[in-house]
Amino acid sequence: MNMSTPTDILNRLFQDIKPQDKLYPKPESQIQDIDSEEILNSNIFNVMLNRRSQRKFENKEVENWKLDIIFAAADTAPTAGGFQGFEIYHIKNDDIKIKLVIAANKQPYVNSPVVLVFCMNPSRVKLQFPSKILEKFSIQDATLAAAYAQLAAHSLGLSSIWIGMIDEREVMKAIGTDLIPSSILCIGYPKKILQPKSKRTLSELIHIIE
């Protein structure tokens, strides 16, 4: 059995849909015509196929109702024991955003319309394991929550960039917390809609052990 690329598989799922209709985010002219019900019913495979990291955002505010959906998506992410061992800091302060740029190896796009810092909170994980295990669960919880938020943002006509290169202590100092950050998620309207990139073939990705 030949194994094709994930992109090929997803393209076959949408072979009857015109290429311009498959793209997420939609062009600005189309976004205005999409209602919340259509967005909430978006096909998750289409969203995953078209998501790309975006480093250039429009200077445009993201609507509160879209933020509500992004936060709700993060809230649905699977977590260890269902205890949700993470916290999300929504940074609106411009001065703090500049500090986060510095804390993120001076990556300028960290200063984006929406900046979310995902932090570990192992104290929420009420399981009888050593602290190191609880910390591991917590960083997994925070990572999954950020991934769910990123996919939700894409389905809403937004783009994002995941920031993992951070000085944890500087981020903690900037946002005023003693919780360790796992990542920063920057979200906004894209200046340009990027085409999806091809991935590894599944035969390269999947290692079968029999």
C-alpha positions as CSV (number, residue, x, y, z in Angstrom):
1,M,0.0,0.0,0.0
2,N,1.5,3.3,-1.0
3,M,1.3,6.1,1.5
4,S,0.7,9.5,0.2
5,T,1.3,12.9,1.8
6,P,-1.2,14.3,4.3
7,T,-1.8,17.1,1.9
8,D,-2.8,14.7,-0.8
9,I,-5.2,12.9,1.5
10,L,-6.9,16.1,2.6
11,N,-7.0,17.4,-1.0
12,R,-8.9,14.3,-2.0
13,L,-11.4,15.0,0.7
14,F,-12.0,18.4,-0.9
15,Q,-11.6,17.5,-4.6
16,D,-15.1,18.8,-5.5
17,I,-14.4,22.2,-3.9
18,K,-12.8,25.0,-5.9
19,P,-9.2,25.9,-4.7
20,Q,-10.2,29.4,-3.9
21,D,-13.1,28.1,-1.7
22,K,-10.8,25.9,0.3
23,L,-8.5,28.6,1.5
24,Y,-8.5,29.7,5.2
25,P,-8.2,32.4,6.1
26,K,-10.6,33.8,3.6
27,P,-9.9,37.0,1.7
28,E,-11.2,40.1,3.6
29,S,-14.2,40.5,1.2
30,Q,-15.4,37.0,1.9
31,I,-14.8,37.1,5.7
32,Q,-17.4,39.8,6.0
33,D,-20.0,37.5,4.4
34,I,-19.4,34.6,6.8
35,D,-21.6,34.4,9.9
36,S,-20.7,32.8,13.2
37,E,-22.8,29.6,12.5
38,E,-20.9,28.9,9.3
39,I,-17.6,29.4,11.2
40,L,-18.5,27.1,14.0
41,N,-19.4,24.4,11.4
42,S,-16.1,24.7,9.6
43,N,-14.5,21.4,8.6
44,I,-11.6,20.9,10.8
45,F,-9.6,19.0,8.1
46,N,-9.9,22.0,5.8
47,V,-8.6,24.3,8.6
48,M,-5.7,22.0,9.3
49,L,-4.8,21.7,5.7
50,N,-4.6,25.4,5.1
51,R,-3.1,26.7,8.4
52,R,0.2,28.5,7.9
53,S,2.4,30.5,10.3
54,Q,2.0,34.2,9.7
55,R,4.5,36.9,10.7
56,K,2.8,40.0,9.1
57,F,-0.5,41.2,10.4
58,E,-2.8,44.0,9.5
59,N,-3.1,46.8,12.0
60,K,-6.7,45.8,12.7
61,E,-8.4,44.9,16.0
62,V,-9.7,41.3,16.3
63,E,-13.4,41.3,17.3
64,N,-14.3,40.2,20.8
65,W,-16.7,37.5,19.6
66,K,-13.8,35.9,17.7
67,L,-11.6,36.0,20.8
68,D,-14.4,34.4,22.8
69,I,-14.4,31.4,20.3
70,I,-10.6,31.2,20.5
71,F,-10.7,31.0,24.3
72,A,-13.6,28.5,24.2
73,A,-11.5,26.3,21.9
74,A,-8.5,26.4,24.2
75,D,-10.9,25.5,27.0
76,T,-11.9,22.3,25.2
77,A,-8.3,21.0,24.8
78,P,-7.6,17.6,26.5
79,T,-5.7,17.9,29.7
80,A,-4.2,15.5,32.3
81,G,-7.1,14.3,34.4
82,G,-9.2,17.1,33.1
83,F,-7.6,19.4,35.6
84,Q,-6.5,22.0,33.0
85,G,-3.0,22.6,34.3
86,F,-2.5,25.9,32.4
87,E,-3.4,29.6,32.4
88,I,-3.8,32.0,29.5
89,Y,-2.6,35.6,29.7
90,H,-4.2,37.9,27.2
91,I,-1.8,40.8,26.8
92,K,-3.4,44.1,25.8
93,N,-0.9,46.5,27.2
94,D,1.4,47.9,24.5
95,D,4.4,48.4,26.8
96,I,4.2,44.8,27.9
97,K,4.0,43.6,24.3
98,I,7.3,45.4,23.6
99,K,8.9,43.7,26.6
100,L,7.7,40.4,25.2
101,V,9.3,41.2,21.9
102,I,12.6,41.5,23.7
103,A,12.0,38.4,25.8
104,A,11.3,36.5,22.5
105,N,14.7,37.0,21.0
106,K,13.6,40.4,19.6
107,Q,11.1,38.8,17.2
108,P,9.1,41.9,16.1
109,Y,5.9,40.1,15.2
110,V,5.3,39.3,18.9
111,N,3.9,42.8,19.0
112,S,0.7,41.6,17.2
113,P,-3.0,42.6,17.6
114,V,-3.6,39.6,19.9
115,V,-0.9,38.3,22.2
116,L,-1.7,35.2,24.3
117,V,0.9,33.8,26.7
118,F,0.2,30.2,27.7
119,C,1.7,29.2,31.1
120,M,2.0,26.0,33.0
121,N,0.1,25.7,36.3
122,P,0.9,22.3,37.7
123,S,-0.8,23.1,41.0
124,R,-4.1,22.6,39.3
125,V,-3.3,19.0,38.4
126,K,-4.7,17.1,41.4
127,L,-3.0,13.7,40.7
128,Q,-0.8,11.7,43.0
129,F,2.4,11.9,41.0
130,P,5.9,13.4,41.7
131,S,6.1,17.2,41.0
132,K,8.3,16.5,37.9
133,I,5.5,14.5,36.4
134,L,2.9,17.1,37.2
135,E,5.1,19.7,35.5
136,K,5.3,17.5,32.5
137,F,1.5,17.1,32.4
138,S,1.1,20.9,32.8
139,I,3.4,21.8,29.9
140,Q,1.5,19.3,27.7
141,D,-1.8,20.9,28.8
142,A,-0.6,24.4,27.9
143,T,0.7,23.2,24.6
144,L,-2.5,21.5,23.6
145,A,-4.5,24.5,24.6
146,A,-2.4,26.8,22.4
147,A,-2.7,24.4,19.5
148,Y,-6.5,24.3,19.8
149,A,-6.6,28.1,20.0
150,Q,-4.4,28.4,16.9
151,L,-6.7,26.2,14.9
152,A,-9.7,28.1,16.0
153,A,-8.1,31.4,15.1
154,H,-7.5,30.0,11.6
155,S,-11.1,28.9,11.1
156,L,-12.1,32.5,12.0
157,G,-10.2,34.1,9.1
158,L,-7.2,34.9,11.3
159,S,-3.6,33.9,11.1
160,S,-1.1,33.2,13.9
161,I,2.5,32.5,14.8
162,W,3.6,30.2,17.6
163,I,6.6,31.6,19.5
164,G,8.6,29.0,21.4
165,M,12.0,30.8,21.5
166,I,11.5,32.8,24.7
167,D,13.4,33.8,27.8
168,E,11.0,32.3,30.3
169,R,12.1,34.5,33.2
170,E,11.8,37.7,31.2
171,V,8.3,36.7,30.1
172,M,7.3,36.0,33.7
173,K,8.7,39.3,34.8
174,A,6.9,41.2,31.9
175,I,3.5,39.8,32.6
176,G,3.9,39.6,36.4
177,T,3.4,35.9,37.1
178,D,5.4,33.1,38.9
179,L,4.0,30.6,36.4
180,I,6.4,29.3,33.7
181,P,5.4,30.1,30.1
182,S,5.3,27.4,27.5
183,S,4.7,29.6,24.4
184,I,3.3,32.8,23.1
185,L,0.6,32.8,20.5
186,C,0.3,35.9,18.3
187,I,-2.9,36.3,16.3
188,G,-4.2,38.8,13.8
189,Y,-5.6,39.4,10.3
190,P,-3.0,38.4,7.8
191,K,-1.5,40.9,5.4
192,K,-1.2,38.1,2.8
193,I,-2.9,34.7,2.6
194,L,-0.2,32.1,2.4
195,Q,-0.6,28.8,0.5
196,P,-0.2,25.6,2.5
197,K,3.2,23.9,2.3
198,S,3.7,20.3,1.5
199,K,4.7,18.0,4.4
200,R,6.7,14.8,4.7
201,T,5.2,11.7,3.2
202,L,3.4,9.5,5.7
203,S,5.9,6.7,5.0
204,E,8.6,9.1,6.4
205,L,6.5,10.3,9.3
206,I,4.9,7.0,10.6
207,H,7.2,4.3,12.0
208,I,5.4,1.0,12.3
209,I,6.4,-1.4,15.0
210,E,5.0,-4.9,14.7
